[in-house]
Structures are given as structure tokens and as C-alpha cells.
Amino acid sequence: MSRYHPILVVLHWLLALMIVMGLIMGSQVLAATANADPQKLFYLRMHMSMGLIILALMIFRLFVRLVTAKPPRADIGNGVLNRLGRLTHYAFYLVVIALAASGLAMANMAGLPAIVFGGSGAPLPASFDALPPRAAHGALAFVLMLLVAGHALAFLYHQFVRRDSLFSRMWFGSRSQT
């Protein structure tokens, strides 16, 4: 077998897009919009909804990854780098799930479900910075940005330096060896 299961391929690319969008939304749009701005509720609704969908898809992806057959592990001839690659992939699951959990904790502490989704009409807190999960959420988002950047660099290394076609494993096509 030379490729991952098609469900994993779809989830990989869908989650990649959603995670990048969520990171941009949080770090650029939400961070730049004052809590008193009426648009903030719309942005929070989008960000929180996407975060919940990412969490559900990431848990589903982990389950699918654990129960489906996988191609042999990539080997670049360096045990340390091989192990780092495997650990990095599991770190994605851990960081994304922890990021969503910290977002849920922050939202609950701030009363956001009723404000953002329930239409309570209550104002947003003046700042989220005083909430303990806020620091964790920011730190985890930064770690996730580093993981995404590292993942992209590893792709470029495999595709253009090693030319080992590793990318094809996470794309569509026949799963049998050719």
C-alpha cells in the first residue's frame, strides 16, 4: 500500500485549510477587532463554530487513522529525523485538541455560548486577557503555527530536495503498490 485511506486524505486537506483559516481568523481578525465592535460577535461565531468543527473532525481523523491500514513509515535514513516526523504528526493531534479545549474553556468562562449563539444581548467582556485559558489558547495557537510551518518545510524538503514523492501518500489514487 502506497497511500493513506481516502477519508484520511480528505480530512487532512480539509483540516489543513480550516486550521490555517482559524489561525488567521484568531490572530489577525479577532485580535484586531475591539470587543465593543458589533462585528466581533459575527467573527466570534465564525471562529468558535470552525473551532468546534475542527475539534470534531480531528477526533474523527485520529480514530480513522488508528483503524485504517497505512503505508509504511517514511524513512529518510536518519533515525532521529524519522522519530521527529512521527512525533510531530501526533503533536498536531495533541495541540489542535488542546487548542480547542482551551477555546471552549475560555468561551465558557466568558459566557460566550449565550452571547454568541444564544442571542442573550449581554455585552462581551472588555477583554479576554484576564481569563486563564486565554494565555494557553494563544500559546497553543503559536505552537500550532510553528507545527504548520514545519510541516510545510518538511513537505518542500521531501518534494524538492529528496524528490521522494512523499506527497503522493496524502493524495488521491490507487492505494496499491505500483
C-alpha positions, 0 to 999 in steps of 0.5 A: 500500500502506497497511500493513506485511506481516502477519508484520511486524505480528505480530512487532512486537506480539509483540516489543513485549510480550516486550521490555517483559516482559524489561525488567521481568523484568531490572530489577525481578525479577532485580535484586531477587532475591539470587543465593543465592535458589533462585528466581533460577535459575527467573527466570534461565531465564525471562529468558535463554530470552525473551532468546534468543527475542527475539534470534531473532525480531528477526533474523527481523523485520529480514530480513522487513522488508528483503524485504517491500514497505512503505508509504511513509515517514511524513512529518510535514513536518519533515525532521529529525523524519522522519530521527529516526523512521527512525533510531530504528526501526533503533536498536531493531534495533541495541540489542535485538541488542546487548542480547542479545549482551551477555546471552549474553556475560555468561551465558557468562562466568558459566557460566550455560548449565550452571547454568541449563539444564544442571542442573550444581548449581554455585552462581551467582556472588555477583554479576554486577557484576564481569563486563564485559558486565554494565555494557553489558547494563544500559546497553543495557537503559536505552537500550532503555527510553528507545527504548520510551518514545519510541516510545510518545510518538511513537505518542500524538503521531501518534494524538492530536495529528496524528490521522494514523492512523499506527497503522493501518500496524502493524495488521491489514487490507487492505494496499491503498490505500483 
